[in-house]
């Protein structure tokens, strides 16, 4: 076995007040030889370490003596922003951390249940890898984590078929489908501030842990800068102008056509790629249900979820937009969509809503962007 060069390894600073948990995190993270772990018992120890060296990633607990994790995160992002993965079970704190600039949030495991620890360990390691790529980027994209062998496509949830034009009531109603991942909390908050109260109904898939999407939707709904009604989607929720529906974690979200409009279907199913909900599933359903009456927006995120589905939307006549590299925290998902020819327009975050509203109002395509 070749011993990795310490100078080439990415340093992960683990900040947790439990010595046992720190060692377990260290063991999991260092199972990938590209990482080397440094341990801190609380934020004050972390500050002392940061004064001497800069880690590639910080894994941060929330509940700690002397200074809690969110207070430390707030100070860190103001003075020395770094890629942070937060570990917490409290959804509200997770969303606040993501708003502050944390790249990933992972739920704490039940250390007493060994049957679930293996899967949780994979999730933790993937979160650390994502944060490392978003920071120093020595490992370009997801190729290092393995290819797509054995991964399910959207076919496992929704069979592909062509869009069939509709007539009668609701025939011209517009809808918007949005897919986002790493860096998405801040991006969605910003995006929604630019929409008017009569914007077409919006459905969002964001990659978040189970139980966190409801808190995210509530915070968006209580944001005075966002003029839209935002809620976590429930099965058969109606998609309406001025309303935003966030698909819950651990179920797939599909757009269905009804007699006079559209609604959301929440459907169980296997992971698509490595996600549930999957942006590819949402976009495929939008292509099939609404065709040219849909707009698809793919935003900051790691990997390629949504690229294939956005291409299907474009082929069905939909407006398709990818967030540009300059305004993306991670340019993985938009870049893959652009590479495949799925995005009709590539726009900075602050210009996406205006483009969509121009389309929704029937403006000539030359003025959308």
N, C-alpha and C positions, 0 to 999 in steps of 0.2 A: 504494500500500500504506500502510495506517494504522500508524504506529509506536505500539506499546502503551505505556501510561502505566507507567513503572517502579514507581511507588508502588502500582499495582494488581497487579503481577506477584508470583507466588509465588517466593521465593528458594530455590534448591536448592544446598546446600553439598556439593560433590564432594570427597571425601577419598581420595586415591590418590597413591602415591609416584612414579608414572610420569607425567612431563609430557605424553608423547604420549597416554596413555590419558585423562588429565584433559581434554585438548583434544577428544578424540573424544567423550567423554561430554558435554561442554559443547555440541558441535555437535548431537548427537542430541537432547538435552533442550530446547535453545533452538529446535529446529525447531517446537516448540509455543510460540507467542508469549506464552502465559500464564506461562511460566517464565523466570527469570533465574538464571544459574549463577554461583556464587562458588567459587573453587578453593582447596584446601589440600593441601600436599604430604605432610602427616602429621597425626596427632592433635594435636600440640602447636600447629601452625598453626591447626587447627580450633578449639582451645580459645581462642586469641587472638581469632579471629573471633567466637566465641560470646559473648565478654565484651563485644562492641560491638553485636551485633545477633543476632536470633533468626531462623534460616531456617525455611521451611515444611516442608522435607524434607532429610534427609541421605542421600546415596549414599555408602556406605562400603566400602572395600576391606578385606581381612583381613590379607594379608601386607604389612607395612610396617615400616621400621626404627624404632628408638627405642621405639615402642609399637604393638602389633598392634591390629587392628580390634576384636577381641572384648574386650580390656582396656578400650579406649576406650568401647565400647558399654556395658559394665558400669558404668563411672563415669558415663557420660551418663545412663543410665536411673535412677541413684540421685539425681543432682543436678539434671538438667534434661531430663526425658523429652521426646523429640521423635519424629515419624515417621521411621523409618530403613528404608532399603532396603539390604540387604547383598549384595555381589557376591562369590561364592566358588564353587569347584568341589568343596570338601570337604563331604560330606554331614553328617558329625558336627558340624562347625562351624556349618553352616547351621541345624541343629536347635537347637543351643545358643543361637545368636543369636535364633531365634524364641522360645525359652523366656525369654530375657532381655527380650524386648519388641520386637524388630525386627518390622515389619509385613509385609515382603516379602523374599524371597530370590531372587536371579536368578543363574543360572550365568554364569561368564565365557565370552565368545565366543572362537572361534578367529579372531583378527583377520586371519589369512592366507587365510581362505576367504571371499571376497566374496559368494559365492552364498548364504551363510547369514546374512550381516550385516544384510541388510534386515529379515529376520524377527526377528532378535535385537533390532534397534533398536526395532521395534514393541513387543516384549515389555518392554524397558527402559522405554520411554516410558509404557506402560500401568501398569507397577509404580510409577513416579513419580506418575502421576495418582492411582492408588489410595491411595498414602500421603498425598498432598495432601488428598484427600477425607476421609480418616480423621483428619487433623490439623485444619487451619483450616477445611476444608469450604466453600470459596468456590464450588466447582463441585459442585452437588448431583447425586450419583449418576452413573450411566453415560451419561446423555443427551448429555453433551458429547463423548463418545468415539464417537458414532455410534449409531444405533439397531440393531435386530436384522436389518436388511436382509441377505439372503443367508446368514444363519446357519441351521445345521441344527437341527431339533428332535430330540427323543428318537426320533421315528419313523425316523430314519436308521439307528438301531442296533437298535431293538426295536419291532415293530409293537404297537399298542395293542389289547388285548382284555380282556374282563371276567374277574374272578376267578371260578374254579369251585371250590366247596366240596369239600373232600376228606373221605374217610372212612377208617377203619381205623387202622393203626399210624401214630403221629406226627401224627394229625389236629389235635391241639390244641397242638402245639409252638409256642412264641412266639419271635419274632426281633425284633431292633432294627436299624433302618437310620439312619445319622447322616450328615448333610451339613454341611460347614463350609469356610470359606475364610479370609479375612484375619482374623488374631487367633486362628486355630483351634488352634494348637499349645498355647497356654496353656489355652484353653477345654476341649479334649479331656482334657488332663492333669487338670484340676480335675474334670470330669464323671466320669471313670472311678474316681476315688477314692471316690465315693459308692455304687458298685455292690457287692453282695456276691458271693462266689465262685460262687454258683449263679444268677447273673443270666442271662437269655436270651442266646443268642449275638448278638454285635454286629458289624455290618459298617459300616466308615467310609469315606467318600470325603472327602478333604481335598485342596484345590488346592495342589500343591507341584511344584517342578521334577522332571524325570526323575532318578532315582537317589537322591532324598532320603527317600522314604517308608520304605525299609528301615531307615535310621538312626533315623527317627522312631519306628517300631514297636519297635526294639530299646531305645531309651531309655525308652519307656513300659513295656516288659516288665521292665526293670531298676529301675523306680521302686518302692521299698518301700511307698509309700502306695497303690499300685494292686494290689488283690488278684486281678486277672484275668490270664490268659495272653494276651499280645499278640504278634502276628506280622504280617508282610507277607503278604498273601494270595497263594496260588498257585492255578493253574487246578484247579477241582474240589475245593478245600478244603472240608471239612465244617464247617458252622456248628453249633457246639455250645455248651451252657450254660457260662458261665465263660470263654469264649474271645472275643477281639476280633480281627477281621481287618481290616487296613488295605489298601485297594485300591492297587496300585502306580500310579505316575504313567505317563501315556501309553497306558493301556489302559482300556477301560470295564469296570466291575464290575457284574455282574448276580447276582441271587439266583434260584436255580432250585429247584424242588421235586423231591425224590427220593422213592423208595418209602416211606421212614420219616422223612424230615426235609428238610433243605435244604442246599444247597451253593452255592459261589461259582463263577460262570463269568467268566473274563477274556476279553474279546472286543475285537478290533481294530475300528476304525470311524472315521468322520470326527469332527471336533470337534462337540460339541453345544453351541450357544451359542458359546462360545469355549474350551470345556473338554473334556479327555479325561484322566481320567475325569470323567463328568458326574453330578452329584447327581440330576438329573432321570431319567437312565437307571436309576440304582440304585433310586430311589423307585418308578418305574414297575414295575420287575421285582418289587419287594417287594409292591406292590399286586396284581400278577397271580399271584404265587406263594403269598402268605400271606394276603392280604385282611385280615380282622378279627384274625388272629393276628400281625399285624405292628404295630410302633410306628415312627413316623417322627419324627426330631428334626432340625430345621433350626436352625443356629446362626450365630454371627457370620460375616460375609462381605460382600463387595462384589457388587452386581448382583442377579440374579434366578434364578441356577441353583438348582434344587430346588423352586421355588414351584409350578410346574405339576405336577411329580411328586408333591409332598406333597398337592396337591388330589386327585390320582388315588387316593392312599392313603386319604384321608378318605372319598372316595366309595365305596371298596371296604370300608369299615367299620373301617379301622385307627385306632389311637390316633395323633393327630398333635399335635406340640408345637413351638412356636417359642420360641427364647430371647428374653427381653425386651430392650428398648432399654437399660435401665440397666446391664445386665451384658454387653452386646455391645460389642466394640471397634468394629465397624462394623455398623450395623443394616440394611444393604441387603437381604441374603437373607431374614432373618426378616420384615422389614417387608413385602416383596413377597408372601411367603406369607400373612401376616396380611391384607393388602389383598385378596387373592383369595379369602379365606375358607377357606384350606387348613388353618389351625391350629385345632384344637379348643381347645387351651390355650396361653396365653402365660405363660411362667414364667421366673423368675430362674434363673441357671445352677445354683445350689446346691440347687434344688428339683426339677430335672428327673428325676434318677434315682429319687427317692422316688415321684414320680408314676408313672413307668414300672413300678417294682416293685409298686406298688399294683395297677396294671392287670394285671401278670403273675400276681399272686396271686389275681386274681378279685374284688378289692374293688369295691364300688359306685363308679360314676364320680364321685359327689359327694365321695369321700374321696381321689381321685387327686391333687388339687391343693390 
